[in-house]
């Protein structure tokens, strides 16, 4: 399978999960189907570790697929 270029792609979220990697660091995975462009119909997974540098971007991605956060 070819690696996709980095960027922002219109997509439909299929599922998401939150857990820990093998070192115990928090991480999120969002499974999507690309909705437009040359890769339309392709399924892929956005995965990122949650840390001080990535937390803002990870939370934006999670909110865009329906995560409400915690009260």
N, C-alpha and C positions, 0 to 999 in steps of 0.2 A: 504494500500500500504506500502510495506517495505521501510525503509529509506536506501538509498545507502551509501556505505562507501565513505569516502573522498578519492580523488585521481584524477588522470588524465585519462580520458577515450577518445578513438577515437570516434568522433561523427560528425553528420551532423547538422549544424545550420538550424533551421526552421524559426525562427523569433527572433526579439530582440526589447526591448523597454527601454526607459530611462524616468524616472519621479522622483517623490518624495514619500517618505513614509508618514505615518500619522503625523509625526512630522516635515515635511518639509525638511528632509535630502535627498540629491540626492541618487538614487539607479538605478541599471540596472538589467534587467531580460533577459536571453537568453534561449529560448526554443530549445531543441536539441533532436535528436534521437541517441541513442548509436549505433555505427556502427560495433563493434566487441566485442568478449568475451561473457561471460555467460549472460550478460544483453542485448545482441544485439537485436535491435528492440524496446527497452524500451524508452519511451519518458520521459523527465524530464526537470526541469527548474533550471538553475544556477541563483541565485539571490544574490546580494551583495550591501551593502551600500557603497557609494563612500566617503571616508574620507582620512585623511593623511596616515593612515596605509595601507589601501586597494587600493588606487588609482593606484599604479604601477601594481598590479595584475589584477585589473579590466580592466585597459587599455590594458594589454596584451591579456586578454580574448576577449575583444571587437575587437581588431585588428585581432585576429585569425579568427574571423567570418566576416571580411570585413569592419570594421569601419576604416575610413581614418583619423579621427581626424579633427581638425579645422585649417584653415590657419591663 
